């Protein structure tokens, strides 16, 4: 179970520190040893490596390594882009490099100091030393920008310490891995530590990625804090990499939070990423226009309302996090009250509060993930208070985020999708200046919120098996991106185009299909898709010069209000048991729809496998996951079930059903009926995705097939296999040998997901064991062993195992 991901992360940190040490040791010379552009590109490459190490971390040393790797990755990403800009002459004025670097370096100093403090307190000395050394080097670099008396050698020494500590840890892990645990340097043996069990990916567990997301909020706020405190002289292009790096990484953390089944924090990080992209846009705009961009005040008021509603629901999960989001409510109100937006002193003052609050809450999250004694966040008090209420009861338990069929690796992202619809629609109510469309800050709200985050929500919905919802979210996201860039990006121009009208009509045709399908879903979705059709109509009328005055505003307001209701309904349904705000039932019901009694049970539960075994013993047929694709199975000792599987599959004569066992011990009583060569080959080949076609004989009777034998194999041979799948072999241990065929009608493609089994055979089988996507998309290899004693084998089908390996 050991992993080298921690080693990869520490080596990546050491490599980046080595580059920076070389850079600062050589900086007093006439020309640096590593040019700024090259150093920036190398840091960008290392930031990608650290992001990978942070996500695919060692499970035994998860928490601090996640925070350390992801935080450093984000900072080095912004640092690298600034170095590239400096190398290309974009920061040409005196003091530009200092003003660009200081906010990020100061935040990195404090962020890693928090990580180091938690590391020392919670028994992670090596990672704490690495974090403290990088923090010290960053502090020295900040001081170097304000006083040359310090000298760059102090910065280089700090990075050299990181190299030594990181190299020591990585060497210890490599030695431990290569010696299989026999050699372990002090402080590098992760098996000695007994951290509390991390319930990552389960409802109610700890979100390991919340702390890095909060540290990124510090990064974006520091840009404006430094300007307010006079540490930097202006807000300009050099600060955009920090803001957009924080926004980009927070979108990634939003996805990871959905993987951690934390819907509310994922939505919060999606919201804050929008603010950071908008701030970067505002600082980038003066690079080609002398004036500052203007803010649509009504939109920011709506954004503050969304933040407030989310904070209210988050207070029920963690009052500390809910109160933290109230700072962003104040931030949005301050932006709405300031015509200059991010350039005004009021929002910059609130940014100081965001910085301080983010640091405090990040410290709480870092400590609570790692320590046994938790810092109280008020969750217990809220649960005790709601326990007295008969009206409101919080959702709890491992099946909180379970989809309709089986299980998903992601929590539901519909809350974020509806919120993005609200943001994008209200952003369109700002008309802006037709001669200078970019002067009004609309593109970040429409493109990032309505487009990018909605694409993310659609992808998550697809992963949860919501085909209609995911299709709608992705379609609407594409529409927001195209229309937002066209109308507010200066691409639309004064003249409207017939081609644009044709494209909008195509979108309307797609949406008409979604409106029709939503009739069979629920009332809320019908109105949600129907009101988006009103927006598409306004786009079409605008393209053909026939837009009535005020129609587009009315359409976007109606769609925004419907989306806001869906946002509230999705929030309440994911928080409370029972439907507080109903979405309504389907407007049209098909006769017989939903009448199937096919069970769908999650494969990760032992109780589900036991229930499938009971169904098979009682003569049922089931679809189950394997080491390749999904299959349809029946118990050998139930001829009626085997006949039912044969009939429901419409089995072709040239595709006979096969026989599966869990161990060769089941064939031990008949071992004398097999030749020694065939028996040895079976022992060498199994368990694996290799089916062996062997001569039919008396050994079949030892498996208790009875009348089932006529449906299995051919009169001359039988295909038999031991699957390399613990769920399948455990099921066979409970039931006995099983008869197997692929879980799809004859002639169709193999099924690689339990949803496909349910769709193709849901009315013909008794249950489906839901294991998510198949580990492979290719079926097993079928080997002809009928002539193996003469020294030759053949292949009926070459599947996942190639001929050379057989």
C-alpha positions in Angstrom: 0.0 0.0 0.0 3.0 2.3 0.1 3.2 5.0 -2.5 6.0 7.2 -3.9 3.7 10.2 -4.4 5.0 11.8 -1.3 8.5 11.3 -2.6 7.5 12.9 -6.0 6.1 15.9 -4.1 9.2 16.4 -1.9 11.6 16.0 -4.9 9.5 18.5 -6.9 9.8 21.0 -4.0 13.5 20.3 -3.7 14.0 20.8 -7.5 12.2 24.2 -7.5 14.2 25.3 -4.5 17.4 24.3 -6.1 16.5 26.3 -9.2 15.7 29.4 -7.0 18.9 28.9 -5.0 21.0 28.8 -8.1 19.2 31.9 -9.4 19.8 33.9 -6.3 23.4 32.8 -5.8 24.2 34.0 -9.4 22.0 37.1 -9.3 24.8 39.5 -8.0 26.6 38.9 -11.3 26.2 40.8 -14.5 23.9 38.1 -16.0 21.9 35.5 -14.0 22.9 31.9 -14.6 19.3 31.0 -15.4 17.4 33.7 -17.4 14.1 34.8 -16.0 12.0 33.4 -18.9 13.7 29.9 -18.5 13.3 30.0 -14.7 9.6 30.9 -15.1 9.0 28.1 -17.5 10.7 25.6 -15.3 8.7 26.7 -12.3 5.5 26.3 -14.3 6.5 22.7 -15.1 7.3 22.0 -11.5 4.0 23.5 -10.4 2.2 21.0 -12.6 4.2 18.2 -11.0 3.4 19.4 -7.5 -0.3 19.7 -8.3 -0.2 16.0 -9.4 1.6 15.0 -6.3 -0.9 16.9 -4.1 -3.8 15.2 -5.7 -2.4 11.7 -6.0 -0.8 11.9 -2.5 0.3 9.2 -0.2 -2.8 8.1 1.7 -0.8 7.6 4.9 0.5 11.2 4.9 -2.3 13.0 3.2 -3.3 16.2 4.9 -0.1 18.3 5.1 1.3 17.0 1.9 -1.9 18.0 0.1 -1.8 21.5 1.5 2.0 21.9 1.0 2.1 20.7 -2.6 -1.1 22.4 -3.8 -0.2 25.7 -2.1 3.4 25.8 -3.4 2.1 24.7 -6.9 -0.3 27.6 -7.1 2.3 30.1 -5.9 5.0 28.8 -8.2 2.6 29.0 -11.1 2.0 32.7 -10.5 5.7 33.3 -9.7 6.7 31.6 -13.0 4.3 33.6 -15.1 5.6 36.9 -13.5 9.2 35.8 -14.3 8.2 35.1 -17.9 6.6 38.5 -18.1 9.7 40.1 -16.7 11.9 38.2 -19.0 9.9 39.4 -22.0 10.0 43.0 -21.0 6.4 43.4 -19.9 7.5 44.7 -16.5 9.9 47.3 -17.8 9.4 50.2 -15.4 11.5 50.5 -12.3 9.9 48.8 -9.3 7.4 46.8 -11.4 9.1 43.4 -10.6 9.0 44.3 -6.9 5.4 45.4 -6.9 4.4 42.3 -8.8 6.2 39.8 -6.6 5.8 41.2 -3.1 2.0 40.3 -2.6 2.5 36.7 -3.5 5.8 36.2 -1.6 4.3 37.8 1.5 1.3 35.5 1.4 3.5 32.5 0.7 5.5 33.3 3.8 2.5 33.4 6.1 0.7 30.5 4.4 3.7 28.1 4.7 4.3 29.4 8.3 0.8 28.1 9.1 1.5 24.8 7.5 4.8 24.5 9.4 3.2 25.4 12.7 0.6 22.6 12.3 3.3 20.2 11.2 5.4 20.8 14.3 2.3 20.5 16.5 1.0 17.3 14.9 4.2 15.3 14.5 5.2 16.0 10.9 8.7 17.4 11.5 10.1 16.8 8.0 7.2 18.5 6.1 7.1 21.2 8.7 10.9 21.9 8.2 10.3 22.1 4.4 7.4 24.5 4.8 9.3 26.6 7.4 12.4 26.8 5.1 10.4 27.9 2.1 8.6 30.4 4.3 11.9 31.8 5.5 13.3 32.1 2.0 10.2 33.9 0.8 10.5 36.3 3.8 14.1 37.0 2.9 13.1 37.6 -0.7 10.5 40.2 0.4 13.1 41.9 2.5 15.6 41.8 -0.4 13.2 43.8 -2.6 13.1 46.6 0.0 16.7 46.5 1.2 19.6 45.4 -0.9 21.8 45.2 2.2 20.4 41.8 3.0 21.9 40.3 -0.1 20.4 37.4 -2.3 22.7 34.8 -0.6 20.3 34.7 2.4 17.4 33.8 0.1 19.6 31.2 -1.6 20.5 29.6 1.8 16.8 29.3 2.7 16.2 27.4 -0.6 19.3 25.3 0.0 17.9 24.1 3.3 14.7 23.1 1.5 16.8 21.1 -1.0 18.7 19.3 1.8 15.5 18.4 3.9 13.5 17.5 0.8 16.3 15.4 -0.6 16.7 13.6 2.8 13.0 12.8 3.0 12.9 11.6 -0.7 16.0 9.5 -0.2 14.5 7.9 2.9 11.3 7.1 1.0 13.2 5.6 -2.0 15.3 3.4 0.3 12.3 2.3 2.2 10.5 1.5 -1.1 13.4 -0.4 -2.7 14.3 -2.3 0.5 10.6 -3.2 1.0 10.6 -1.6 4.5 13.9 -3.0 5.8 15.8 0.3 5.6 14.1 3.5 6.9 15.9 6.8 7.7 14.7 8.5 10.9 11.6 10.6 10.3 10.8 9.1 6.9 9.0 5.9 7.9 5.4 6.8 7.4 4.2 3.5 8.8 5.3 4.5 12.2 2.7 7.3 12.3 -0.9 6.4 13.3 -2.9 9.4 12.1 -6.7 9.3 12.5 -8.5 7.5 9.7 -9.2 9.9 6.8 -12.7 9.5 5.5 -11.9 11.3 2.3 -14.6 10.7 -0.3 -17.3 9.9 2.2 -20.1 12.0 3.4 -19.5 13.8 6.6 -15.7 13.2 6.3 -12.9 15.8 6.2 -12.4 17.8 3.1 -8.6 17.8 2.8 -8.7 20.4 0.0 -10.5 23.1 2.0 -7.3 24.5 3.5 -5.4 25.0 0.2 -8.5 26.8 -1.2 -8.6 29.1 1.8 -4.9 29.9 1.5 -5.5 30.8 -2.2 -8.1 33.3 -0.9 -5.3 34.9 1.1 -3.3 35.1 -2.1 -5.9 37.0 -4.1 -6.7 39.3 -1.1 -3.0 40.1 -0.5 -2.8 41.9 -3.9 -5.2 44.6 -2.7 -4.0 44.5 0.9 -0.5 45.5 -0.2 -1.9 48.3 -2.3 -3.9 49.7 0.6 -1.0 49.4 3.0 1.4 51.1 0.6 3.6 48.1 0.1 3.0 48.4 -3.6 2.7 51.5 -5.6 -0.1 50.5 -8.1 -2.4 47.7 -9.3 -1.3 46.6 -12.7 -0.6 43.7 -15.1 2.0 42.2 -12.8 -0.6 41.2 -10.3 -2.9 39.4 -12.7 -0.8 36.1 -12.6 -1.4 35.8 -8.8 -5.2 36.4 -9.2 -5.7 34.1 -12.1 -3.4 31.4 -10.7 -5.6 31.5 -7.5 -8.8 31.4 -9.6 -7.6 28.5 -11.8 -6.4 26.4 -8.8 -9.7 27.1 -6.9 -11.6 25.7 -9.8 -9.5 22.6 -9.5 -10.1 22.6 -5.7 -13.8 23.0 -6.4 -13.7 19.7 -8.4 -11.6 18.0 -5.7 -14.1 19.2 -3.1 -16.9 17.4 -5.1 -14.7 14.3 -4.9 -14.5 14.8 -1.2 -18.4 15.0 -1.2 -18.4 18.5 0.2 -21.0 20.3 -1.9 -21.1 23.6 0.1 -17.4 24.2 0.2 -17.1 23.3 -3.5 -19.7 25.9 -4.3 -18.0 28.4 -2.2 -14.7 27.9 -4.0 -16.5 28.2 -7.3 -17.9 31.6 -6.2 -14.5 32.9 -5.0 -12.8 31.8 -8.2 -15.2 34.0 -10.1 -14.2 37.0 -8.0 -10.6 36.3 -8.6 -11.0 36.1 -12.4 -13.0 39.3 -12.3 -10.3 41.1 -10.3 -7.6 39.9 -12.8 -9.7 41.2 -15.7 -10.0 44.6 -14.0 -6.3 44.8 -13.6 -5.6 43.6 -17.1 -8.0 46.0 -18.8 -5.9 49.2 -18.2 -3.0 47.5 -20.1 -4.7 48.5 -23.4 -7.1 51.2 -22.3 -6.2 54.2 -20.1 -9.4 54.1 -18.0 -10.5 51.7 -15.3 -13.4 49.3 -16.1 -16.8 49.9 -14.6 -18.8 47.4 -12.5 -22.5 46.4 -13.0 -23.8 47.2 -9.5 -27.0 45.1 -9.7 -25.1 42.0 -10.5 -22.8 42.4 -7.4 -25.9 42.8 -5.2 -27.2 39.4 -6.6 -23.8 37.9 -6.0 -23.9 39.0 -2.4 -27.3 37.5 -1.9 -26.0 34.1 -3.3 -23.1 34.3 -0.9 -25.4 35.1 2.0 -27.7 32.1 1.2 -24.7 29.8 0.9 -23.3 31.1 4.1 -26.6 30.4 5.9 -26.6 26.8 4.7 -22.9 26.4 5.4 -23.5 27.5 9.0 -25.5 24.3 9.5 -22.5 22.2 8.4 -19.8 24.4 10.0 -20.7 27.7 11.7 -17.1 28.9 11.4 -17.1 28.4 7.6 -20.5 30.0 7.3 -19.4 33.1 9.2 -16.3 33.2 7.0 -18.4 33.5 3.9 -20.2 36.5 5.4 -16.9 38.4 4.8 -17.4 37.8 1.0 -20.9 39.1 1.3 -19.4 42.4 2.7 -16.8 42.3 -0.1 -19.5 42.1 -2.8 -21.5 44.9 -1.2 -18.4 47.1 -1.0 -17.7 46.4 -4.7 -21.3 47.3 -5.6 -21.0 50.6 -3.7 -17.7 51.6 -5.3 -17.8 52.7 -9.0 -14.0 52.0 -9.2 -14.5 48.5 -8.0 -11.3 46.8 -7.0 -9.3 50.0 -7.4 -11.3 51.8 -4.6 -10.1 51.9 -1.0 -13.4 50.4 0.4 -13.1 47.0 -1.2 -9.4 47.0 -0.5 -10.2 47.5 3.2 -12.6 44.5 3.1 -9.8 42.5 1.3 -7.7 43.0 4.5 -10.6 41.3 6.4 -10.7 38.5 3.8 -7.0 38.0 4.2 -7.1 37.8 8.0 -10.3 35.6 8.1 -8.8 33.2 5.4 -5.6 32.8 7.5 -7.6 32.0 10.7 -10.0 29.6 9.1 -7.2 27.9 7.1 -5.3 27.3 10.3 -8.4 25.7 11.9 -8.9 23.4 8.8 -5.2 22.5 8.8 -5.2 21.6 12.5 -8.5 19.8 12.5 -7.6 17.5 9.6 -4.4 16.4 11.4 -4.9 16.6 15.1 -6.8 14.3 17.4 -8.1 17.1 19.6 -10.1 19.3 17.3 -10.7 23.1 17.4 -14.5 23.4 17.9 -16.3 24.9 14.9 -19.8 24.9 16.3 -21.0 21.9 14.3 -22.1 20.0 17.4 -24.1 22.9 18.8 -26.0 23.3 15.5 -26.8 19.6 15.4 -28.0 19.7 19.0 -30.2 22.7 18.2 -31.7 21.1 15.1 -32.3 17.8 16.9 -35.0 19.6 18.9 -36.8 20.6 15.7 -39.4 18.4 14.2 -39.4 20.3 10.9 -35.8 20.4 9.9 -33.6 17.4 10.0 -30.1 17.3 8.5 -29.1 14.7 5.9 -26.4 12.4 7.4 -24.9 9.1 6.6 -22.7 7.5 3.9 -25.5 7.5 1.3 -26.1 11.3 1.5 -24.6 11.9 -2.0 -25.6 8.6 -3.6 -27.1 9.0 -7.0 -30.3 7.2 -8.2 -28.2 4.3 -9.6 -25.3 2.9 -7.7 -22.7 5.4 -6.5 -20.6 8.2 -7.9 -17.1 9.5 -7.1 -18.6 13.1 -7.1 -21.2 14.9 -5.1 -24.0 16.7 -6.9 -22.9 20.0 -8.5 -26.4 21.3 -9.4 -26.2 23.9 -6.7 -23.3 25.5 -8.4 -24.8 25.2 -11.9 -28.0 27.0 -10.9 -26.0 29.7 -9.1 -24.0 30.2 -12.2 -27.2 30.6 -14.2 -28.3 33.3 -11.8 -25.0 35.1 -12.1 -24.8 34.9 -15.9 -28.3 36.0 -16.4 -28.1 39.0 -14.1 -24.8 40.0 -15.7 -26.5 40.3 -19.0 -28.9 42.9 -17.6 -26.0 45.4 -17.8 -26.2 47.0 -21.3 -22.7 48.6 -21.2 -21.3 51.0 -23.8 -21.8 49.6 -27.4 -18.7 51.5 -28.5 -16.5 50.0 -25.7 -18.0 46.7 -24.7 -14.9 45.6 -22.7 -15.1 48.7 -20.4 -18.0 47.0 -18.5 -16.9 44.0 -16.4 -19.3 41.4 -17.8 -17.1 38.9 -19.5 -15.8 37.2 -16.3 -19.3 36.8 -14.9 -20.8 35.4 -18.1 -17.8 33.4 -19.4 -16.3 32.1 -16.2 -19.6 31.7 -14.2 -22.0 30.9 -17.0 -19.5 29.0 -19.1 -16.5 27.4 -17.4 -18.1 26.6 -14.1 -21.3 25.4 -15.8 -19.2 23.1 -18.0 -17.7 21.7 -14.8 -21.1 21.2 -13.3 -22.3 19.5 -16.4 -19.3 17.1 -16.4 -20.0 16.2 -12.7 -23.7 15.7 -13.5 -22.6 13.3 -16.3 -20.4 11.4 -13.9 -23.4 10.9 -11.6 -25.5 9.5 -14.4 -27.7 12.5 -15.0 -27.7 12.5 -18.8 -30.4 15.2 -19.4 -29.2 17.6 -16.8 -25.5 17.3 -17.9 -26.5 17.8 -21.6 -28.5 21.0 -20.6 -25.7 22.4 -18.5 -23.1 21.8 -21.2 -25.3 23.3 -23.9 -26.1 26.4 -21.9 -22.4 26.8 -21.0 -21.4 26.8 -24.6 -24.1 29.3 -25.4 -23.0 31.6 -22.5 -19.3 31.4 -23.6 -20.0 32.1 -27.3 -22.6 34.9 -26.7 -20.6 36.5 -23.9 -17.4 36.7 -25.9 -19.3 37.9 -29.0 -21.5 40.5 -27.4 -19.2 41.8 -24.6 -15.8 40.9 -26.1 -16.1 43.4 -29.1 -16.5 40.5 -31.6 -20.2 41.3 -32.3 -19.6 44.7 -33.9 -22.1 47.2 -35.1 -23.4 44.9 -37.8 -25.4 41.8 -37.0 -24.7 38.6 -39.0 -27.1 36.1 -40.6 -24.6 33.4 -39.7 -25.0 34.3 -36.0 -28.7 34.0 -36.3 -28.4 30.5 -37.9 -26.1 29.4 -35.1 -28.6 30.6 -32.5 -31.5 28.8 -34.2 -29.4 25.6 -34.0 -29.0 26.1 -30.2 -32.8 26.7 -30.0 -33.5 23.4 -31.7 -31.2 21.6 -29.3 -32.9 23.3 -26.4 -36.3 22.4 -27.7 -35.4 18.8 -27.3 -34.3 19.5 -23.7 -37.6 21.3 -23.0 -39.5 18.3 -24.4 -37.4 15.8 -22.3 -37.8 17.9 -19.1 -41.6 17.3 -19.3 -40.7 13.8 -18.1 -38.4 15.0 -15.4 -40.0 17.6 -13.1 -41.8 21.0 -13.2 -38.8 23.1 -12.1 -36.6 21.7 -14.9 -39.3 22.3 -17.5 -39.5 26.0 -16.5 -35.7 26.2 -16.2 -35.2 25.0 -19.8 -38.2 26.9 -21.1 -37.1 30.3 -19.7 -33.6 29.8 -21.2 -35.4 29.5 -24.5 -36.6 33.1 -23.9 -33.0 34.2 -23.6 -32.1 32.4 -26.8 -35.0 34.2 -28.5 -33.6 37.5 -27.3 -30.2 36.6 -28.8 -31.9 35.7 -32.1 -33.9 38.9 -32.2 -30.8 41.0 -31.5 -29.0 39.2 -34.3 -31.7 40.1 -36.9 -32.2 43.7 -35.6 -35.7 43.0 -34.3 -35.1 43.1 -30.5 -37.9 45.0 -28.7 -36.8 47.5 -26.0 -36.5 45.8 -22.7 -37.3 42.3 -23.9 -33.7 40.9 -23.3 -33.7 42.4 -19.7 -37.1 40.9 -19.0 -36.0 37.5 -20.4 -32.8 37.4 -18.4 -34.6 38.4 -15.2 -37.2 35.7 -15.6 -34.5 33.1 -16.2 -32.5 34.4 -13.3 -35.4 34.2 -10.9 -36.3 30.6 -12.0 -32.6 29.7 -11.6 -32.5 31.2 -8.1 -35.5 29.1 -7.1 -33.8 26.0 -8.4 -30.6 27.0 -6.5 -32.6 27.3 -3.2 -34.3 24.0 -3.9 -31.1 22.1 -4.7 -29.4 23.6 -1.5 -32.3 22.6 0.7 -32.7 19.1 -0.7 -28.9 18.5 -0.3 -29.0 19.7 3.3 -32.3 18.7 4.8 -34.2 15.4 4.8 -37.5 15.8 3.0 -38.2 18.2 0.2 -38.3 21.8 1.7 -38.7 23.5 -1.7 -40.3 21.1 -4.2 -39.1 20.7 -7.7 -42.4 19.1 -8.7 -43.1 15.8 -10.4 -43.0 15.0 -14.1 -45.6 16.9 -16.2 -46.0 13.8 -18.5 -45.9 10.2 -17.3 -45.4 7.3 -19.7 -47.4 4.2 -19.0 -45.1 1.6 -17.6 -42.3 4.0 -17.0 -40.6 3.4 -13.7 -42.4 0.1 -13.2 -39.3 -2.0 -13.3 -38.4 -3.8 -10.1 -34.8 -4.3 -11.0 -32.7 -3.6 -7.9 -29.5 -1.5 -8.1 -27.1 -2.2 -5.3 -23.7 -0.5 -4.7 -20.8 -3.0 -5.2 -18.7 -1.4 -2.4 -21.0 -2.9 0.2 -20.6 -6.4 1.4 -24.3 -6.5 2.2 -25.1 -5.8 -1.5 -23.0 -8.8 -2.6 -24.8 -11.0 -0.1 -28.1 -9.8 -1.4 -27.1 -10.5 -5.0 -26.0 -14.0 -3.8 -29.5 -14.6 -2.3 -31.1 -13.5 -5.5 -29.0 -15.9 -7.6 -29.6 -18.8 -5.2 -33.3 -18.2 -5.5 -33.2 -18.5 -9.3 -32.6 -14.8 -10.3 -30.3 -13.3 -12.9 -28.1 -10.3 -12.2 -25.7 -7.9 -13.9 -22.4 -7.6 -12.1 -19.0 -5.9 -12.5 -15.9 -7.9 -13.2 -12.2 -7.4 -14.0 -13.2 -6.5 -17.6 -16.7 -5.5 -18.6 -20.1 -6.1 -17.0 -21.6 -9.5 -17.3 -25.0 -11.2 -16.8 -24.8 -14.2 -14.4 -27.0 -17.0 -13.1 -26.3 -19.8 -10.6 -25.2 -23.1 -12.2 -27.5 -25.2 -9.9 -30.6 -23.3 -11.1 -31.4 -24.4 -14.7 -34.5 -22.1 -14.7 -32.2 -19.1 -14.1 -29.7 -20.1 -16.7 -32.5 -20.6 -19.2 -33.9 -17.1 -18.3 -30.5 -15.5 -18.8 -30.1 -17.3 -22.2 -33.6 -16.1 -23.3 -33.2 -12.5 -22.1 -29.8 -12.2 -23.8 -31.1 -13.7 -27.1 -27.9 -15.7 -27.1 -26.5 -16.5 -30.5 -25.4 -20.1 -31.2 -21.9 -19.0 -32.0 -21.6 -17.1 -28.7 -22.2 -19.8 -26.0 -22.4 -19.0 -22.3 -19.3 -19.6 -20.2 -18.6 -21.0 -16.8 -16.9 -19.1 -13.9 -15.5 -20.5 -10.7 -13.7 -18.7 -7.8 -10.8 -21.1 -7.3 -9.3 -24.3 -8.7 -10.3 -25.9 -5.4 -13.8 -26.2 -6.8 -12.4 -28.5 -9.5 -10.1 -30.5 -7.2 -12.5 -33.5 -6.9 -12.3 -33.8 -10.7 -8.6 -33.1 -11.1 -8.0 -36.7 -12.3 -10.2 -35.9 -15.3 -7.8 -33.2 -16.5 -4.4 -33.8 -18.1 -1.4 -32.6 -16.1 -0.5 -30.1 -18.8 -4.0 -28.5 -18.9 -4.1 -28.4 -15.1 -0.7 -26.7 -14.9 -1.8 -24.2 -17.5 -5.0 -23.4 -15.6 -2.9 -22.8 -12.4 -0.6 -20.5 -14.3 -3.2 -18.6 -16.2 -5.8 -17.8 -13.4 -7.0 -15.6 -11.9 -7.0 -13.3 -14.9 -9.1 -12.1 -17.8 -8.3 -15.3 -19.7 -11.1 -17.7 -20.6 -9.9 -21.2 -21.4 -12.0 -23.4 -23.8 -11.4 -26.9 -22.7 -13.0 -30.3 -23.7 -16.4 -31.0 -22.2 -16.3 -34.1 -19.9 -17.5 -35.7 -16.8 -15.9 -32.9 -14.7 -18.9 -30.8 -15.5 -21.1 -32.9 -13.3 -18.8 -32.2 -10.3 -19.9 -28.5 -10.4 -23.6 -29.4 -10.0 -24.7 -28.1 -13.3 -27.4 -30.7 -14.0 -29.9 -29.5 -16.6 -28.0 -26.2 -17.0 -25.3 -27.9 -18.9 -27.2 -27.7 -22.2 -27.0 -23.9 -22.2 -23.3 -23.7 -21.4 -20.6 -24.1 -24.1 -21.0 -26.4 -27.0 -21.4 -30.2 -27.1 -17.7 -30.6 -27.5 -16.2 -27.8 -25.2 -16.8 -25.3 -22.4 -15.2 -21.9 -21.7 -14.2 -21.6 -18.1 -12.5 -18.8 -16.1 -11.5 -17.5 -12.7 -11.9 -13.7 -12.7 -9.4 -11.4 -11.2 -12.0 -9.4 -9.3 -12.5 -9.7 -5.5 -16.2 -8.8 -5.7 -16.9 -11.4 -8.4 -14.9 -14.2 -6.7 -16.6 -13.4 -3.3 -20.0 -13.7 -5.0 -19.0 -17.1 -6.5 -17.8 -18.3 -3.0 -21.3 -17.5 -1.7 -23.3 -19.0 -4.6 -21.1 -21.6 -6.2 -20.1 -21.7 -9.9 -22.0 -19.4 -12.1 -23.0 -19.3 -15.8 -21.9 -16.0 -17.4 -22.6 -14.1 -20.6 -21.9 -10.5 -21.5 -24.5 -8.0 -20.2 -25.8 -6.7 -23.5 -28.1 -8.0 -26.3 -26.3 -10.1 -28.8 -24.6 -8.0 -31.4 -24.3 -4.9 -29.4 -21.2 -3.4 -27.7 -20.1 -4.5 -24.3 -21.4 -2.7 -21.3 -18.8 -0.7 -19.3 -21.0 0.9 -16.7 -23.9 -0.2 -14.5 -26.1 2.5 -16.1 -25.8 0.8 -19.4 -26.7 -2.6 -17.9 -29.8 -1.0 -16.4 -30.7 0.7 -19.6 -30.3 -2.4 -21.8 -31.4 -5.2 -19.6 -33.1 -3.5 -16.6 -36.5 -5.0 -17.4 -35.1 -8.5 -17.9 -32.8 -9.0 -14.9 -33.6 -9.1 -11.2 -30.7 -6.9 -9.9 -27.7 -4.9 -11.0 -24.6 -4.7 -8.8 -23.4 -1.2 -9.4 -19.6 -0.8 -9.5 -19.3 2.4 -11.6 -17.2 2.4 -14.7 -15.5 -0.8 -15.7 -11.7 -1.1 -15.1 -11.3 -2.1 -18.7 -13.2 -1.4 -21.9 -12.1 -4.7 -23.5 -13.5 -8.2 -22.9 -11.4 -11.2 -21.8 -9.1 -13.2 -24.1 -10.6 -16.6 -25.1 -8.0 -19.3 -25.6 -8.7 -22.7 -27.3 -7.1 -25.4 -25.2 -8.9 -28.4 -26.7 -5.6 -29.5 -28.4 -3.2 -28.3 -25.7 -1.8 -31.8 -25.1 -0.6 -32.0 -28.7 1.4 -28.8 -28.1 -0.8 -26.2 -29.7 -3.3 -23.6 -28.5 -5.6 -21.2 -30.5 -7.4 -18.0 -29.9 -11.1 -17.5 -30.4 -10.8 -13.9 -29.3 -7.8 -11.7 -28.4 -9.0 -9.4 -25.7 -7.2 -7.4 -22.9 -4.5 -10.0 -22.6 -2.3 -10.2 -25.8 -1.2 -13.4 -27.4 2.4 -13.0 -26.4 1.5 -12.9 -22.7 -0.7 -16.0 -23.0 
